[in-house]
């Protein structure tokens, strides 16, 4: 294993890059930009990029469908477009909102889309024929981001009304007083991460509403984040022009990546986690090789902990580089007492199915014990004259 390395470097947008995503087979990368274009970059060096023109204002969000046969784009022009990522650039357009669309996200089964908008609403659509299904209208300011949970049962959203909300068929507010640019689910579906304008990154357990981890590693607003598919690492980007890799198991900062000349606006891991890509206000798209110690088991990815002995200083200051961190972030050992007593939340961070199963059995037993105790007390009270 070695430090993350810059593999590819794409320049072609004529404005800040706002969003980036990998296709499932790693052959293409989609990006959106304030130049109103969607670009499809081919990972093979000899293949040219495709520029898709059609939106009449900035493209705010792009995502490949799970199958990779389609790219969805959201725009400030109030529309969403679905593109076929080939040289023909076939697309269908639908007017999704009455104000700028800030985010578009496919459900894991590829059947539905969720969109978030400055009209303060979140809407869910069918991919086939773009039929409107329902909307959530309880935010009272612009909605920056909305994402499906891995099992497609929940939607998490963040808004300029300073709330992050978790939605199911009946919405329930998750927590207040958190101003976030970007929010996403952990691959396990049991916690979320929020990128905040106050330069912090927070992880919350959605079952208990408790904060699991808090990282204060950036010196500017955090614009975007992406979980490694195995759940052990989180990448964050910031207006401080850096990309940072956090080790969630150790609860600390692993790397700071320099390369973008100004604010880094977006980041995404590839589906296997072997690569990640970042985009910035400098109009550049960078593709990095993770170089984590990875062992693949079937569809899953197991990530071994990286030894600090492999850390090396960058060879050239002019080249984008990975700088190992000497600063430990808010670690698990420093969690507040109410979290330490919440064993399931801590064990959750090891993300092994067997552990999660054990935890749920323990939770069931605790509930049973509590019920029996309650029953005994009630019986005693009844017997007492």
Order of alpha helices (4+ residues) and beta strands (2+ residues): beta-beta-beta-beta-beta-beta-beta-beta-beta-beta-beta-beta-beta-beta-beta-beta-beta-beta-beta-beta-beta-beta-beta-beta-beta-beta-beta-beta-beta-beta-beta-alpha-alpha-alpha
